[in-house]
């Protein structure tokens, strides 16, 4: 009997029942892990594609914001940019979802807090520059949320695969081997008991009979 898998098993037929139950539990756990992977892996792939798209949008937004800031600087100089700084701040709200026990961000919203600077109207490029900058911030928030979702799913997929390998390559084979070994021992014991009973049954009536 496999020493690791059979450790703690009671002797005899009780051990056979014990091992069978453990096998059922291990196989059920294996099926659940396999189902978990079939759900998480496509979701991870979807989020990877989404993250690539959001990174492209963020890169385009950065270029757009840079272009408008340069135009504003050309029209009004660095002083115009400094004076047009807004007291507004960004507030980020994250929506979360749970799939197979994994909690990860699925959506993000950026809202502005505070009033916009009135000096934005003094330069034709400042208002578009401000809008482009906010678009860049929103794109960055989407990238961050999606990358965090991918990171969490990556970790769970890796952990699930390790557990599945452990079941497939170690625990299930060891339990099956332990059960086979015990079945052979019990079968041999039953065979020996049958032989003893047959021999005992024949010898009993013949005892004391004259030859």
C-alpha positions as CSV (number, residue, x, y, z in Angstrom):
1,X,0.0,0.0,0.0
2,X,1.2,3.5,-0.8
3,X,2.5,4.9,2.5
4,X,1.6,8.5,1.8
5,X,-1.9,7.9,0.4
6,X,-2.8,5.1,2.8
7,X,-1.5,6.9,5.9
8,X,-4.3,7.0,8.5
9,X,-6.3,4.2,6.8
10,X,-7.8,1.7,9.2
11,X,-6.9,-2.0,8.6
12,X,-9.1,-4.5,6.7
13,X,-12.4,-3.8,5.0
14,X,-12.8,-0.5,6.9
15,X,-9.6,0.7,5.2
16,X,-11.0,-0.2,1.8
17,X,-14.1,1.9,2.5
18,X,-11.9,4.7,3.8
19,X,-9.8,4.7,0.7
20,X,-12.8,4.5,-1.6
21,X,-14.3,7.6,0.1
22,X,-11.0,9.5,-0.2
23,X,-10.8,8.6,-3.9
24,X,-14.4,9.8,-4.5
25,X,-13.5,13.1,-2.7
26,X,-10.3,13.5,-4.7
27,X,-12.0,12.8,-8.0
28,X,-14.8,15.3,-7.2
29,X,-12.2,17.9,-6.2
30,X,-10.3,17.2,-9.5
31,X,-13.5,17.7,-11.5
32,X,-14.2,21.0,-9.6
33,X,-10.7,22.3,-10.3
34,X,-11.0,21.3,-14.0
35,X,-14.3,23.2,-14.2
36,X,-12.7,26.2,-12.5
37,X,-10.0,26.3,-15.1
38,X,-12.4,26.0,-18.0
39,X,-14.2,29.1,-16.7
40,X,-11.2,31.2,-15.5
41,X,-8.9,30.7,-18.5
42,X,-11.3,32.2,-21.2
43,X,-12.0,35.1,-18.8
44,X,-8.3,35.7,-18.3
45,X,-7.8,35.6,-22.1
46,X,-10.7,38.1,-22.6
47,X,-9.2,40.4,-20.0
48,X,-5.7,40.2,-21.6
49,X,-7.2,41.3,-24.9
50,X,-9.1,44.1,-23.2
51,X,-5.9,45.2,-21.4
52,X,-4.1,45.4,-24.8
53,X,-6.9,47.5,-26.2
54,X,-6.9,49.8,-23.2
55,X,-3.1,50.3,-23.3
56,X,-3.4,51.3,-26.9
57,X,-6.2,53.8,-26.0
58,X,-4.1,55.1,-23.1
59,X,-1.0,55.5,-25.4
60,X,-3.2,57.4,-28.0
61,X,-4.7,59.6,-25.2
62,X,-1.2,60.4,-23.9
63,X,-0.1,61.5,-27.4
64,X,-3.2,63.6,-27.9
65,X,-2.8,65.3,-24.5
66,X,0.9,66.0,-25.3
67,X,-0.1,67.5,-28.6
68,X,-2.7,69.8,-27.1
69,X,-0.4,70.9,-24.3
70,X,2.3,71.8,-26.8
71,X,-0.2,73.9,-28.8
72,X,-1.4,75.6,-25.6
73,X,2.3,76.4,-24.7
74,X,2.9,77.8,-28.2
75,X,-0.1,80.0,-28.0
76,X,0.3,81.3,-24.4
77,X,3.7,80.1,-23.2
78,X,4.5,78.1,-20.0
79,X,2.8,80.9,-17.9
80,X,-0.5,80.2,-19.6
81,X,-0.2,76.5,-18.6
82,X,0.7,77.3,-15.1
83,X,-2.1,79.8,-14.6
84,X,-4.6,77.4,-16.1
85,X,-3.9,74.7,-13.6
86,X,-7.2,73.5,-12.2
87,X,-8.0,72.8,-8.6
88,X,-10.0,69.7,-9.7
89,X,-9.2,66.3,-8.5
90,X,-10.1,62.9,-9.8
91,X,-12.2,60.3,-7.9
92,X,-12.1,56.7,-9.1
93,X,-14.9,54.2,-8.5
94,X,-14.2,50.6,-9.1
95,X,-16.8,47.9,-9.8
96,X,-15.9,44.4,-8.7
97,X,-17.1,40.9,-9.8
98,X,-16.5,37.4,-8.5
99,X,-15.9,34.4,-10.7
100,X,-15.2,31.0,-9.2
101,X,-14.2,32.7,-5.9
102,X,-11.8,35.2,-7.6
103,X,-12.7,38.8,-6.9
104,X,-11.4,41.3,-9.5
105,X,-12.2,44.7,-11.0
106,X,-14.5,44.8,-14.0
107,X,-15.2,48.4,-14.5
108,X,-13.9,51.8,-13.4
109,X,-15.3,55.3,-13.5
110,X,-13.4,58.6,-13.1
111,X,-15.3,61.6,-11.8
112,X,-14.1,65.2,-11.4
113,X,-14.3,66.9,-8.0
114,X,-14.0,70.7,-7.8
115,X,-14.5,73.5,-10.2
116,X,-12.7,74.0,-13.5
117,X,-10.4,76.9,-14.0
118,X,-11.9,79.9,-15.8
119,X,-8.6,80.7,-17.4
120,X,-9.1,77.7,-19.8
121,X,-11.1,80.0,-22.0
122,X,-8.2,82.5,-22.4
123,X,-6.3,80.2,-24.8
124,X,-7.9,78.3,-27.7
125,X,-5.9,75.2,-27.0
126,X,-6.3,75.0,-23.2
127,X,-9.8,73.6,-23.1
128,X,-9.0,70.8,-25.6
129,X,-5.8,70.1,-23.7
130,X,-7.8,69.8,-20.4
131,X,-10.3,67.4,-22.1
132,X,-7.4,65.4,-23.5
133,X,-5.7,65.2,-20.1
134,X,-8.9,63.9,-18.5
135,X,-9.3,61.3,-21.3
136,X,-5.8,60.2,-20.5
137,X,-6.6,59.8,-16.8
138,X,-9.7,57.8,-17.6
139,X,-7.7,55.6,-20.0
140,X,-5.0,55.1,-17.4
141,X,-7.6,54.0,-14.8
142,X,-9.1,51.4,-17.1
143,X,-5.6,50.1,-17.8
144,X,-4.8,49.8,-14.1
145,X,-8.1,48.1,-13.3
146,X,-7.8,45.6,-16.1
147,X,-4.2,44.8,-15.4
148,X,-5.1,44.1,-11.7
149,X,-7.9,41.8,-12.9
150,X,-5.4,39.9,-15.1
151,X,-2.9,39.7,-12.2
152,X,-5.6,38.2,-9.9
153,X,-6.8,35.7,-12.5
154,X,-3.2,34.8,-13.3
155,X,-2.5,33.9,-9.7
156,X,-5.6,31.9,-9.3
157,X,-5.1,30.0,-12.6
158,X,-1.5,29.1,-11.6
159,X,-2.6,27.9,-8.2
160,X,-5.5,25.9,-9.7
161,X,-3.1,24.2,-12.2
162,X,-0.6,23.3,-9.5
163,X,-3.4,21.7,-7.4
164,X,-4.7,19.9,-10.4
165,X,-1.2,18.5,-11.2
166,X,-0.8,17.4,-7.6
167,X,-4.0,15.4,-7.8
168,X,-3.3,14.0,-11.3
169,X,0.3,13.1,-10.7
170,X,0.5,12.3,-7.0
171,X,-2.7,11.9,-4.9
172,X,-5.0,10.1,-7.3
173,X,-2.3,7.6,-8.4
174,X,-1.3,7.0,-4.9
175,X,-4.8,6.5,-3.6
176,X,-5.6,4.1,-6.5
177,X,-2.4,2.2,-5.9
178,X,-3.1,2.0,-2.1
179,X,-6.6,0.7,-2.9
180,X,-5.4,-1.9,-5.3
181,X,-2.8,-3.1,-2.8
182,X,-5.4,-3.4,-0.1
183,X,-7.8,-5.2,-2.4
184,X,-5.1,-7.8,-3.1
185,X,-4.5,-8.2,0.6
186,X,-8.2,-8.6,1.4
187,X,-8.7,-11.0,-1.6
188,X,-5.8,-13.2,-0.4
189,X,-7.1,-13.1,3.2
190,X,-10.6,-14.2,2.0
191,X,-9.1,-16.9,-0.1
192,X,-7.1,-18.2,2.9
193,X,-10.2,-18.1,5.0
194,X,-12.1,-20.1,2.4
195,X,-9.4,-22.7,2.2
196,X,-9.3,-23.0,6.0
197,X,-13.1,-23.3,6.2
198,X,-13.2,-26.0,3.5
199,X,-10.4,-28.0,5.2
200,X,-12.0,-27.6,8.6
201,X,-15.4,-28.8,7.2
202,X,-13.9,-32.0,5.7
203,X,-11.8,-32.9,8.7
204,X,-14.5,-32.5,11.3
205,X,-16.9,-35.4,10.4
206,X,-14.0,-37.7,9.7
207,X,-12.4,-37.4,13.1
208,X,-12.5,-40.6,15.0
209,X,-13.8,-42.7,12.1
210,X,-12.1,-46.1,11.9
211,X,-10.1,-46.8,8.7
